[in-house]
Amino acid sequence: MMVYPEEPFWVLPNNFYEDRDYRVNVVEALQEFWQMKQSRGAELKNGALVIYESIPSNSPPYVCFVTLPGGSCFGSFQNCPTKAEARRSSAKIALMNSVFNEHPSRRISDEFIEKAVQDAQTSFKGTPQNSEGQESGIAAFRFMLEANKGRTMLEFQELMTVFQLLHWNGSLKAMRERQCSRQEVVAHYSNRSLDDEMRAQMALDWIAREHENPGVLRRELLLAERELDSSRMAGRELRFPKEKKDILIIAHNQLGGSNLGTTSIDN
């Protein structure tokens, strides 16, 4: 059982995950939680609004994603027979993580940074980028964490996702080759939102890669879809894999939909 620091009213029922007939209205509770954080002085650049996104489908299981004010994203982690149930499922996992995020262990500290850097090094093993590019990206990630000590991970999530995408997209390596300092890169992107303009810019990079190496976009999109689905069902934070998929879909659509390489992405 967890409580919100200062006032013990954010106690969630023990059967919160399993019981479909739970008494807590999780959609309302999640919105109220973030409005309360804002009223207590939390720095929320885009306000306290919680945003839901239902994936179009004519039949179950239905899928819904929810993006929190700090940029974190969660999805329905159950097989949901209705769209309303999918929204509740996504709100449920987001509320649990929002409450857990208030624990002191979720604040960015020296110990937290060391573990996050180790996890990042592990996650990039086996990627097509060379070791020099990986080391540059990891160093930028560490610098960014150190510049945000004291913040919680959910408050920091959008900025972290921006740098994960820059690493994945090869942009960090390109900026290093142009001799941009880590301080300059972090300062620049700390003041930018992860918006349609940034997604469109990254999509152009993948369109160029597809022209150079036909089929690479399809392969990367299939990997992104699998990663997003498996992470969603496991109840993990989803902003990075979801943004990867969204960027690749933008590129896919601009190239004429299914006309990628020799095989359709939808097959």
C-alpha positions, 0 to 999 in steps of 0.5 A, spaced: 500 500 500 502 506 498 500 513 500 502 520 497 507 524 501 504 529 506 497 527 506 494 520 506 489 520 501 492 517 495 491 510 498 489 505 492 485 498 494 489 492 494 485 489 489 486 495 484 490 491 479 485 485 478 478 487 480 474 490 475 469 492 479 474 497 483 470 503 487 476 508 485 474 512 478 481 511 476 480 516 470 477 521 475 483 520 480 488 520 475 486 527 473 485 529 480 492 527 482 496 531 477 491 537 478 493 536 485 501 536 484 500 542 480 496 546 485 502 544 490 507 547 485 509 542 481 513 545 474 508 542 469 510 546 462 504 543 459 499 544 464 496 538 468 491 535 463 492 528 462 491 526 454 488 519 452 489 516 445 484 510 443 487 506 437 482 505 432 479 498 431 472 495 430 473 489 434 476 487 441 481 487 444 481 495 444 487 499 446 488 506 449 494 510 451 495 515 456 500 521 456 501 524 463 503 532 464 511 530 465 511 526 458 510 519 461 506 514 457 502 508 459 497 503 455 492 498 457 495 492 459 489 487 459 485 485 453 479 490 454 473 488 451 470 495 450 474 502 449 471 504 456 475 498 459 481 500 455 481 507 457 480 505 465 486 500 464 491 505 461 489 510 467 490 504 472 497 503 470 498 510 470 495 512 476 499 507 480 506 509 477 504 516 478 503 515 486 509 510 486 513 516 482 512 520 489 517 515 492 524 518 494 527 513 490 524 516 484 528 522 484 534 523 480 540 522 484 547 520 484 545 513 485 539 513 480 544 516 475 549 510 475 543 505 475 540 509 469 546 509 465 548 502 466 541 500 464 542 505 458 548 501 456 545 494 456 539 497 452 543 499 446 547 493 446 546 489 439 544 495 436 547 497 429 550 503 431 557 503 432 561 503 439 563 510 438 556 513 437 553 509 443 559 512 448 557 519 445 550 518 446 551 515 453 555 520 455 550 525 453 544 522 457 549 522 463 550 529 462 542 530 461 541 527 468 546 530 472 543 537 469 536 535 472 538 532 479 532 533 484 526 532 479 522 525 479 522 521 473 515 522 470 517 530 470 523 528 466 520 523 462 519 528 455 526 530 455 529 524 456 525 521 451 527 527 446 534 524 447 533 517 447 530 519 440 536 523 438 540 517 440 536 512 436 535 517 430 543 518 429 542 525 431 546 525 437 552 522 433 551 527 427 551 533 432 558 531 435 561 530 428 559 538 428 563 539 434 557 541 438 558 540 445 554 536 450 552 543 454 550 546 447 545 540 445 542 539 452 541 547 453 538 547 446 533 541 447 531 542 454 527 548 451 524 544 445 517 540 446 517 533 443 512 536 438 509 534 430 515 538 428 520 534 431 517 528 429 516 530 422 524 532 422 526 525 424 521 522 419 525 525 414 531 522 416 528 515 415 525 517 408 532 518 406 535 512 409 529 508 406 531 511 399 538 509 401 537 502 403 530 499 401 526 495 406 530 498 412 523 502 414 519 496 414 524 492 418 524 498 423 517 499 424 516 492 425 521 492 431 518 498 434 511 495 433 513 489 437 517 493 442 511 497 444 506 491 444 510 487 449 512 493 453 504 495 454 502 488 456 508 488 461 505 495 464 512 499 462 512 506 461 511 507 453 513 514 451 520 512 447 517 506 443 511 509 442 514 515 439 519 511 435 513 507 432 509 514 430 515 517 427 516 511 423 509 511 421 509 518 419 515 516 414 511 510 412 505 514 410 509 519 406 512 514 402 506 512 399 503 507 405 505 500 403 510 501 398 516 499 402 521 495 399 518 488 396 513 487 402 507 491 405 508 493 412 501 490 413 502 483 411 
